[in-house]
Amino acid sequence: MADLQNEKYMVFNIKWFADNQINLLKFSNSKIGRKILCIDGNNSSVGDNKIVEITPNSITWVVSKKNKLVSTEFRTNNKFAKCLYKRLYPLWWTAHQWDTKFANIFIPEFNLGFDSLTAYPAAGSNSPVDGQVFRDISSPGETFATIIGGAGNGFSNTDATTESERITCSNTLNQFLSIRRSIFCFDTSIISGGNVSAAVLSLYGVGKSNALSGSPSLDIVSATPASTSTLANSDFGNVGSTSFANITFASYSTSAYNDFTLDNNGRANVSTNGISKFGAKVNWDTSGVFGGTWVSLSSVRFNHYYADEIGTSRDPKLVVTYSRSSNFFLLF
C-alpha cells in the first residue's frame, strides 16, 4: 500500500494536515484530543506543553521562544494520521457518505473534502520503515567475528515485536547461530535545516533475557538501509558500529519507554531535510568483541515494539530539539 505522505488523494496526508492545522492544534491540545492521539500521560514526551505544529508523523512544542528552540516528537510511521482514521472512523465515514452521495450531486459548495476515504497505510513496507535484519545460520555455527561480519539472510518489517536485538550461541564451543539488529527511519524533514541541539530516541521495551553473563547493553547506532520504504537482507551490513547512546541490560525497562539520549554524533545523524535513519545492536555486536560467557544454545536479547504495534503509545519515537526561524514564533 502506498505511503500516506506521498499519496496525493488520501484523506489524512500531509496536505490535509496543513490545510486543517488550526483545528487540529485545538483538537490536539484538548484532553480528548490527546487521548485519541495517544499522547496523554506517559504515552508522549510532550507532557503539558502546548502543541504548536502537527503532521501525520510528528508533534511540535516550544522549548524556548527567546532562543527560538522547539522540540518535535517524530514517529516511525504516520501514527497521528492513523489514530485519527482508526478512532474517529464513524465521523469520517459519515462525511464521506455526505460528500459522495449528496453534496457532490446536489450542493457541491457543501463538500467537506472527504471524497476519497482511503485507509491509512500498513506499517510494514512504507516509508519511513522500521524493522529487524538478521543473520541466522545452522549448526555448527560461525565464530563471532565471522557471523557479525557476514551477509544478512533475513529481515522483517511487519512484526509488532520480536527478539529485536539478539546474540545466540551454537552447540559447538565458541560458535554462534544468530545475530539480530534493528533499523528505524523517521521523517524529520520539517526541521528544514534547523540547528539540532538535542535528540532522544525511545524504544518501548517488552522483554529481555541474558544467559551469557557479562555486561550487555543496547546501543543506538547509525543505519544506511538501501531503501527507506522496505528492508532487505543486505541491510544487515548497513547498521553502524559507533554507539550514539546505550542503556545497560539492568536498566532496560520491559514495560515502558527506554530513552536513549543521543551524543554529538547521534545528533549529527538527524536529517534536517529528509529521513533520519538509526539502528540498534547489542553492544558486543557494535564493538565486535564478545563480552559474555559462551553457553551452548543460549542467548542475550532485548525486545521492544516496532511501528506495527497497534496504536501510537508504544511505537518507536524520536524527539528532536532544534532552532526555528523568528517567523515561526510570530504564529502564536
Beta strands, then each sheet from edge to edge (+ up, - down):
strand 1: 51-55
strand 2: 58-64
strand 3: 69-75
strand 4: 130-136
strand 5: 154-156
strand 6: 161-169
strand 7: 176-187
strand 8: 196-210
strand 9: 217-222
strand 10: 245-248
strand 11: 257-261
strand 12: 275-282
strand 13: 299-305
strand 14: 317-323
sheet 1: 1+ 2- 3+ 14- 8+ 11-
sheet 2: 1+ 2- 3+ 14- 8+ 13- 6+ 7- 4+ 5-
sheet 3: 1+ 2- 3+ 14- 8+ 13- 6+ 7- 12+ 9- 10+
end
